[in-house]
């Protein structure tokens, strides 16, 4: 009888270990999801009355609701500004982060350094969320968002001149800045938009800002091939700094909570 190849038990052990590792990762995913869901058990979430409609009636209702949401935004200039800024940021920042592997390679970095860059982003996001939760932000929430966007812009812009080790530090700052930029905006929208309009307006915000993601990715490679990867970090960082300045300079944006 031919002796068993020593590679077989090794492969069997690897499959078993991998299965345990995957199970562990899934367990973490489930546990964090439960942490996110648990607070909802203690909150009173309003539930508008549902109305049963035919398929044709539902489609007509959908278009009517989209139309009313667009009309609502058109009458509120400060919300249109926020939507335009969100679309512009998505358009330029998504390609910058999508091209991180090429950025690292272009600067002579390693796979390990790319892993650290992506890891410190997550660590920074957690740290930024905790810091925002403890501090609470400025009394005018838009100022907290502007601070986060300026920090984000400074870090992204610096990556156009840094190497992989500096990029690790910059991406940690990006991670910290993201909760400051995004968190208050969600609170502002919830405070300033009536509950019966929130579904429509949030859908419009999400759809229009989200539409910039594939557009940015479509432009990412051709532009990087012509002008280099760094151009996205220059453009994205400069735009963030400009957006932060606009937010702090416009009285209608600073007073958006009172206007709502």
BALOBA-1460 file (C-alpha; in Angstrom, 3 decimals):
// residues 260
<rec num="1" residu="x" x="0.000" y="0.000" z="0.000"/>
<rec num="2" residu="x" x="1.379" y="3.360" z="-1.012"/>
<rec num="3" residu="x" x="2.100" y="5.672" z="1.936"/>
<rec num="4" residu="x" x="-0.149" y="8.704" z="2.251"/>
<rec num="5" residu="x" x="1.312" y="11.886" z="0.876"/>
<rec num="6" residu="x" x="2.363" y="14.221" z="3.688"/>
<rec num="7" residu="x" x="0.640" y="17.052" z="1.852"/>
<rec num="8" residu="x" x="-2.797" y="15.499" z="2.387"/>
<rec num="9" residu="x" x="-2.960" y="15.927" z="6.159"/>
<rec num="10" residu="x" x="-1.549" y="19.419" z="5.745"/>
<rec num="11" residu="x" x="-4.286" y="20.269" z="3.255"/>
<rec num="12" residu="x" x="-6.913" y="18.717" z="5.519"/>
<rec num="13" residu="x" x="-5.676" y="20.750" z="8.476"/>
<rec num="14" residu="x" x="-5.678" y="23.927" z="6.349"/>
<rec num="15" residu="x" x="-9.249" y="23.339" z="5.180"/>
<rec num="16" residu="x" x="-10.368" y="22.731" z="8.776"/>
<rec num="17" residu="x" x="-8.524" y="25.790" z="10.078"/>
<rec num="18" residu="x" x="-9.837" y="27.958" z="7.244"/>
<rec num="19" residu="x" x="-13.379" y="26.857" z="7.990"/>
<rec num="20" residu="x" x="-12.928" y="27.787" z="11.631"/>
<rec num="21" residu="x" x="-11.444" y="31.135" z="10.635"/>
<rec num="22" residu="x" x="-14.332" y="31.880" z="8.292"/>
<rec num="23" residu="x" x="-16.796" y="30.902" z="11.013"/>
<rec num="24" residu="x" x="-15.011" y="33.244" z="13.395"/>
<rec num="25" residu="x" x="-15.186" y="36.119" z="10.918"/>
<rec num="26" residu="x" x="-18.884" y="35.468" z="10.331"/>
<rec num="27" residu="x" x="-19.448" y="35.387" z="14.084"/>
<rec num="28" residu="x" x="-17.837" y="38.819" z="14.387"/>
<rec num="29" residu="x" x="-20.035" y="40.059" z="11.540"/>
<rec num="30" residu="x" x="-23.182" y="38.749" z="13.255"/>
<rec num="31" residu="x" x="-22.134" y="40.151" z="16.638"/>
<rec num="32" residu="x" x="-21.483" y="43.641" z="15.265"/>
<rec num="33" residu="x" x="-24.788" y="43.554" z="13.380"/>
<rec num="34" residu="x" x="-26.570" y="42.715" z="16.638"/>
<rec num="35" residu="x" x="-24.824" y="45.633" z="18.345"/>
<rec num="36" residu="x" x="-26.140" y="47.923" z="15.618"/>
<rec num="37" residu="x" x="-29.671" y="46.515" z="15.787"/>
<rec num="38" residu="x" x="-30.029" y="46.336" z="19.599"/>
<rec num="39" residu="x" x="-30.561" y="50.114" z="20.172"/>
<rec num="40" residu="x" x="-33.630" y="49.968" z="17.917"/>
<rec num="41" residu="x" x="-35.349" y="47.840" z="20.562"/>
<rec num="42" residu="x" x="-35.366" y="50.864" z="22.884"/>
<rec num="43" residu="x" x="-36.324" y="53.532" z="20.325"/>
<rec num="44" residu="x" x="-39.773" y="54.548" z="19.149"/>
<rec num="45" residu="x" x="-39.565" y="54.444" z="15.345"/>
<rec num="46" residu="x" x="-42.667" y="55.962" z="13.689"/>
<rec num="47" residu="x" x="-44.321" y="53.709" z="11.147"/>
<rec num="48" residu="x" x="-46.490" y="55.526" z="8.566"/>
<rec num="49" residu="x" x="-49.710" y="53.778" z="7.645"/>
<rec num="50" residu="x" x="-49.314" y="51.626" z="4.555"/>
<rec num="51" residu="x" x="-51.761" y="51.818" z="1.676"/>
<rec num="52" residu="x" x="-52.373" y="48.845" z="-0.594"/>
<rec num="53" residu="x" x="-52.269" y="49.715" z="-4.305"/>
<rec num="54" residu="x" x="-52.335" y="47.932" z="-7.619"/>
<rec num="55" residu="x" x="-49.115" y="47.636" z="-9.607"/>
<rec num="56" residu="x" x="-50.103" y="50.559" z="-11.847"/>
<rec num="57" residu="x" x="-51.161" y="52.606" z="-8.835"/>
<rec num="58" residu="x" x="-47.901" y="51.828" z="-7.040"/>
<rec num="59" residu="x" x="-45.867" y="52.935" z="-10.069"/>
<rec num="60" residu="x" x="-47.854" y="56.164" z="-10.376"/>
<rec num="61" residu="x" x="-47.413" y="56.738" z="-6.658"/>
<rec num="62" residu="x" x="-43.659" y="56.166" z="-6.975"/>
<rec num="63" residu="x" x="-43.302" y="58.825" z="-9.666"/>
<rec num="64" residu="x" x="-45.500" y="61.204" z="-7.699"/>
<rec num="65" residu="x" x="-43.377" y="60.749" z="-4.586"/>
<rec num="66" residu="x" x="-40.137" y="61.287" z="-6.537"/>
<rec num="67" residu="x" x="-41.633" y="64.422" z="-8.060"/>
<rec num="68" residu="x" x="-42.683" y="65.745" z="-4.654"/>
<rec num="69" residu="x" x="-39.204" y="65.018" z="-3.269"/>
<rec num="70" residu="x" x="-37.547" y="66.922" z="-6.123"/>
<rec num="71" residu="x" x="-39.952" y="69.825" z="-5.605"/>
<rec num="72" residu="x" x="-39.198" y="69.822" z="-1.874"/>
<rec num="73" residu="x" x="-35.440" y="70.043" z="-2.524"/>
<rec num="74" residu="x" x="-35.901" y="72.721" z="-5.188"/>
<rec num="75" residu="x" x="-37.584" y="74.943" z="-2.608"/>
<rec num="76" residu="x" x="-34.752" y="74.508" z="-0.084"/>
<rec num="77" residu="x" x="-31.509" y="75.884" z="-1.457"/>
<rec num="78" residu="x" x="-29.399" y="74.840" z="1.512"/>
<rec num="79" residu="x" x="-30.349" y="71.183" z="1.023"/>
<rec num="80" residu="x" x="-29.535" y="71.425" z="-2.672"/>
<rec num="81" residu="x" x="-26.084" y="72.750" z="-1.749"/>
<rec num="82" residu="x" x="-25.496" y="69.767" z="0.539"/>
<rec num="83" residu="x" x="-26.589" y="67.366" z="-2.188"/>
<rec num="84" residu="x" x="-24.312" y="69.006" z="-4.765"/>
<rec num="85" residu="x" x="-21.354" y="68.904" z="-2.376"/>
<rec num="86" residu="x" x="-21.972" y="65.234" z="-1.574"/>
<rec num="87" residu="x" x="-22.108" y="64.364" z="-5.289"/>
<rec num="88" residu="x" x="-18.872" y="66.238" z="-6.002"/>
<rec num="89" residu="x" x="-17.035" y="64.584" z="-3.120"/>
<rec num="90" residu="x" x="-18.147" y="61.108" z="-4.201"/>
<rec num="91" residu="x" x="-17.118" y="61.788" z="-7.780"/>
<rec num="92" residu="x" x="-13.516" y="62.646" z="-6.853"/>
<rec num="93" residu="x" x="-12.849" y="60.674" z="-3.666"/>
<rec num="94" residu="x" x="-14.135" y="57.260" z="-4.774"/>
<rec num="95" residu="x" x="-11.502" y="56.943" z="-7.533"/>
<rec num="96" residu="x" x="-8.756" y="58.073" z="-5.144"/>
<rec num="97" residu="x" x="-9.534" y="55.275" z="-2.703"/>
<rec num="98" residu="x" x="-10.198" y="52.728" z="-5.471"/>
<rec num="99" residu="x" x="-6.708" y="53.400" z="-6.848"/>
<rec num="100" residu="x" x="-4.929" y="52.827" z="-3.531"/>
<rec num="101" residu="x" x="-3.248" y="49.583" z="-4.720"/>
<rec num="102" residu="x" x="-1.828" y="51.418" z="-7.741"/>
<rec num="103" residu="x" x="-0.791" y="54.331" z="-5.526"/>
<rec num="104" residu="x" x="1.160" y="51.972" z="-3.266"/>
<rec num="105" residu="x" x="2.751" y="50.187" z="-6.228"/>
<rec num="106" residu="x" x="3.680" y="53.465" z="-7.898"/>
<rec num="107" residu="x" x="5.556" y="54.496" z="-4.769"/>
<rec num="108" residu="x" x="7.409" y="51.213" z="-4.394"/>
<rec num="109" residu="x" x="5.286" y="49.950" z="-1.512"/>
<rec num="110" residu="x" x="4.500" y="46.380" z="-0.547"/>
<rec num="111" residu="x" x="1.353" y="44.312" z="-0.079"/>
<rec num="112" residu="x" x="1.922" y="44.512" z="3.666"/>
<rec num="113" residu="x" x="1.952" y="48.302" z="3.563"/>
<rec num="114" residu="x" x="-1.259" y="48.299" z="1.535"/>
<rec num="115" residu="x" x="-2.775" y="46.054" z="4.190"/>
<rec num="116" residu="x" x="-1.722" y="48.483" z="6.919"/>
<rec num="117" residu="x" x="-3.147" y="51.439" z="4.991"/>
<rec num="118" residu="x" x="-6.515" y="49.710" z="4.718"/>
<rec num="119" residu="x" x="-6.415" y="48.518" z="8.330"/>
<rec num="120" residu="x" x="-5.606" y="51.888" z="9.903"/>
<rec num="121" residu="x" x="-8.496" y="53.409" z="7.972"/>
<rec num="122" residu="x" x="-10.889" y="51.091" z="9.811"/>
<rec num="123" residu="x" x="-9.153" y="51.688" z="13.143"/>
<rec num="124" residu="x" x="-9.293" y="55.446" z="12.567"/>
<rec num="125" residu="x" x="-12.995" y="55.285" z="11.720"/>
<rec num="126" residu="x" x="-13.745" y="53.533" z="15.003"/>
<rec num="127" residu="x" x="-11.606" y="56.037" z="16.917"/>
<rec num="128" residu="x" x="-13.276" y="58.967" z="15.155"/>
<rec num="129" residu="x" x="-16.737" y="57.622" z="15.898"/>
<rec num="130" residu="x" x="-15.887" y="57.192" z="19.573"/>
<rec num="131" residu="x" x="-14.370" y="60.690" z="19.747"/>
<rec num="132" residu="x" x="-17.446" y="62.223" z="18.113"/>
<rec num="133" residu="x" x="-19.705" y="60.291" z="20.482"/>
<rec num="134" residu="x" x="-17.827" y="61.571" z="23.538"/>
<rec num="135" residu="x" x="-17.449" y="65.160" z="22.312"/>
<rec num="136" residu="x" x="-20.776" y="65.540" z="20.529"/>
<rec num="137" residu="x" x="-19.480" y="68.101" z="18.022"/>
<rec num="138" residu="x" x="-20.139" y="71.818" z="17.719"/>
<rec num="139" residu="x" x="-23.556" y="73.226" z="18.528"/>
<rec num="140" residu="x" x="-23.954" y="73.934" z="14.804"/>
<rec num="141" residu="x" x="-23.600" y="70.453" z="13.409"/>
<rec num="142" residu="x" x="-22.549" y="71.724" z="10.001"/>
<rec num="143" residu="x" x="-19.344" y="73.077" z="11.562"/>
<rec num="144" residu="x" x="-18.471" y="69.563" z="12.735"/>
<rec num="145" residu="x" x="-19.043" y="68.275" z="9.216"/>
<rec num="146" residu="x" x="-16.874" y="71.064" z="7.797"/>
<rec num="147" residu="x" x="-14.098" y="70.155" z="10.262"/>
<rec num="148" residu="x" x="-14.267" y="66.508" z="9.190"/>
<rec num="149" residu="x" x="-14.185" y="67.407" z="5.491"/>
<rec num="150" residu="x" x="-11.210" y="69.737" z="5.959"/>
<rec num="151" residu="x" x="-9.287" y="67.034" z="7.855"/>
<rec num="152" residu="x" x="-10.224" y="64.553" z="5.148"/>
<rec num="153" residu="x" x="-9.059" y="66.941" z="2.427"/>
<rec num="154" residu="x" x="-5.736" y="67.698" z="4.107"/>
<rec num="155" residu="x" x="-4.991" y="63.981" z="4.543"/>
<rec num="156" residu="x" x="-6.006" y="63.027" z="0.985"/>
<rec num="157" residu="x" x="-4.069" y="65.947" z="-0.521"/>
<rec num="158" residu="x" x="-0.954" y="65.004" z="1.449"/>
<rec num="159" residu="x" x="-1.032" y="61.526" z="-0.094"/>
<rec num="160" residu="x" x="-0.125" y="63.038" z="-3.460"/>
<rec num="161" residu="x" x="3.341" y="63.760" z="-2.039"/>
<rec num="162" residu="x" x="3.793" y="60.992" z="0.557"/>
<rec num="163" residu="x" x="5.222" y="57.500" z="0.317"/>
<rec num="164" residu="x" x="3.623" y="54.309" z="1.659"/>
<rec num="165" residu="x" x="4.680" y="54.901" z="5.284"/>
<rec num="166" residu="x" x="3.302" y="58.436" z="5.217"/>
<rec num="167" residu="x" x="0.193" y="57.063" z="3.531"/>
<rec num="168" residu="x" x="-0.441" y="54.860" z="6.566"/>
<rec num="169" residu="x" x="-0.574" y="57.960" z="8.780"/>
<rec num="170" residu="x" x="-2.674" y="59.880" z="6.240"/>
<rec num="171" residu="x" x="-5.225" y="57.094" z="5.936"/>
<rec num="172" residu="x" x="-5.524" y="56.908" z="9.718"/>
<rec num="173" residu="x" x="-6.443" y="60.613" z="9.665"/>
<rec num="174" residu="x" x="-8.923" y="59.932" z="6.840"/>
<rec num="175" residu="x" x="-10.542" y="57.239" z="8.973"/>
<rec num="176" residu="x" x="-10.859" y="59.604" z="11.953"/>
<rec num="177" residu="x" x="-12.299" y="62.355" z="9.743"/>
<rec num="178" residu="x" x="-15.018" y="60.258" z="8.095"/>
<rec num="179" residu="x" x="-17.381" y="60.042" z="11.126"/>
<rec num="180" residu="x" x="-17.008" y="63.788" z="11.699"/>
<rec num="181" residu="x" x="-17.905" y="64.451" z="8.056"/>
<rec num="182" residu="x" x="-20.782" y="61.970" z="7.697"/>
<rec num="183" residu="x" x="-22.375" y="61.645" z="11.149"/>
<rec num="184" residu="x" x="-23.636" y="65.222" z="11.620"/>
<rec num="185" residu="x" x="-25.025" y="65.367" z="8.077"/>
<rec num="186" residu="x" x="-27.330" y="62.452" z="8.834"/>
<rec num="187" residu="x" x="-28.482" y="64.186" z="12.025"/>
<rec num="188" residu="x" x="-29.054" y="67.471" z="10.153"/>
<rec num="189" residu="x" x="-31.218" y="65.784" z="7.534"/>
<rec num="190" residu="x" x="-33.253" y="63.964" z="10.177"/>
<rec num="191" residu="x" x="-33.838" y="67.183" z="12.135"/>
<rec num="192" residu="x" x="-34.626" y="69.473" z="9.210"/>
<rec num="193" residu="x" x="-36.762" y="67.202" z="7.020"/>
<rec num="194" residu="x" x="-40.306" y="66.273" z="8.128"/>
<rec num="195" residu="x" x="-40.779" y="62.543" z="8.843"/>
<rec num="196" residu="x" x="-43.290" y="62.136" z="6.010"/>
<rec num="197" residu="x" x="-40.685" y="63.434" z="3.509"/>
<rec num="198" residu="x" x="-37.599" y="61.705" z="4.856"/>
<rec num="199" residu="x" x="-37.930" y="58.513" z="2.820"/>
<rec num="200" residu="x" x="-38.149" y="60.451" z="-0.445"/>
<rec num="201" residu="x" x="-35.363" y="62.906" z="0.345"/>
<rec num="202" residu="x" x="-33.002" y="60.275" z="1.745"/>
<rec num="203" residu="x" x="-33.621" y="58.150" z="-1.357"/>
<rec num="204" residu="x" x="-32.834" y="61.092" z="-3.629"/>
<rec num="205" residu="x" x="-29.683" y="61.908" z="-1.680"/>
<rec num="206" residu="x" x="-28.551" y="58.292" z="-1.729"/>
<rec num="207" residu="x" x="-29.400" y="57.740" z="-5.401"/>
<rec num="208" residu="x" x="-27.819" y="60.912" z="-6.773"/>
<rec num="209" residu="x" x="-24.722" y="60.818" z="-4.589"/>
<rec num="210" residu="x" x="-24.392" y="57.066" z="-5.160"/>
<rec num="211" residu="x" x="-24.632" y="57.559" z="-8.930"/>
<rec num="212" residu="x" x="-21.340" y="59.445" z="-8.745"/>
<rec num="213" residu="x" x="-19.554" y="56.272" z="-7.619"/>
<rec num="214" residu="x" x="-19.727" y="54.335" z="-10.910"/>
<rec num="215" residu="x" x="-19.105" y="57.547" z="-12.834"/>
<rec num="216" residu="x" x="-15.968" y="58.229" z="-10.806"/>
<rec num="217" residu="x" x="-14.784" y="54.646" z="-11.249"/>
<rec num="218" residu="x" x="-15.420" y="54.924" z="-14.988"/>
<rec num="219" residu="x" x="-13.152" y="57.971" z="-15.126"/>
<rec num="220" residu="x" x="-10.540" y="56.654" z="-12.687"/>
<rec num="221" residu="x" x="-8.399" y="54.528" z="-15.001"/>
<rec num="222" residu="x" x="-8.389" y="56.768" z="-18.125"/>
<rec num="223" residu="x" x="-7.555" y="59.902" z="-16.120"/>
<rec num="224" residu="x" x="-4.877" y="58.102" z="-14.074"/>
<rec num="225" residu="x" x="-3.333" y="56.723" z="-17.252"/>
<rec num="226" residu="x" x="-3.029" y="60.207" z="-18.746"/>
<rec num="227" residu="x" x="-2.275" y="62.332" z="-15.672"/>
<rec num="228" residu="x" x="-1.046" y="59.790" z="-13.109"/>
<rec num="229" residu="x" x="-2.650" y="58.310" z="-10.009"/>
<rec num="230" residu="x" x="-1.671" y="61.287" z="-7.837"/>
<rec num="231" residu="x" x="-4.026" y="63.617" z="-9.732"/>
<rec num="232" residu="x" x="-7.019" y="62.047" z="-7.995"/>
<rec num="233" residu="x" x="-5.523" y="62.763" z="-4.564"/>
<rec num="234" residu="x" x="-4.758" y="66.352" z="-5.539"/>
<rec num="235" residu="x" x="-8.244" y="66.898" z="-6.968"/>
<rec num="236" residu="x" x="-10.080" y="65.092" z="-4.162"/>
<rec num="237" residu="x" x="-8.098" y="66.762" z="-1.396"/>
<rec num="238" residu="x" x="-8.402" y="70.233" z="-2.902"/>
<rec num="239" residu="x" x="-12.149" y="69.786" z="-3.378"/>
<rec num="240" residu="x" x="-12.584" y="68.738" z="0.262"/>
<rec num="241" residu="x" x="-10.755" y="71.852" z="1.448"/>
<rec num="242" residu="x" x="-12.901" y="74.011" z="-0.842"/>
<rec num="243" residu="x" x="-16.120" y="72.338" z="0.343"/>
<rec num="244" residu="x" x="-15.168" y="72.872" z="3.994"/>
<rec num="245" residu="x" x="-14.486" y="76.545" z="3.292"/>
<rec num="246" residu="x" x="-17.829" y="76.951" z="1.482"/>
<rec num="247" residu="x" x="-19.710" y="75.369" z="4.375"/>
<rec num="248" residu="x" x="-18.150" y="77.793" z="6.854"/>
<rec num="249" residu="x" x="-18.585" y="80.823" z="4.594"/>
<rec num="250" residu="x" x="-22.254" y="80.474" z="3.644"/>
<rec num="251" residu="x" x="-24.731" y="81.707" z="6.283"/>
<rec num="252" residu="x" x="-27.566" y="79.661" z="4.755"/>
<rec num="253" residu="x" x="-25.600" y="76.436" z="5.319"/>
<rec num="254" residu="x" x="-24.529" y="77.438" z="8.823"/>
<rec num="255" residu="x" x="-28.180" y="78.132" z="9.684"/>
<rec num="256" residu="x" x="-29.560" y="75.025" z="7.959"/>
<rec num="257" residu="x" x="-30.870" y="73.534" z="11.219"/>
<rec num="258" residu="x" x="-32.785" y="76.691" z="12.045"/>
<rec num="259" residu="x" x="-34.053" y="76.980" z="8.468"/>
<rec num="260" residu="x" x="-35.421" y="73.440" z="8.612"/>
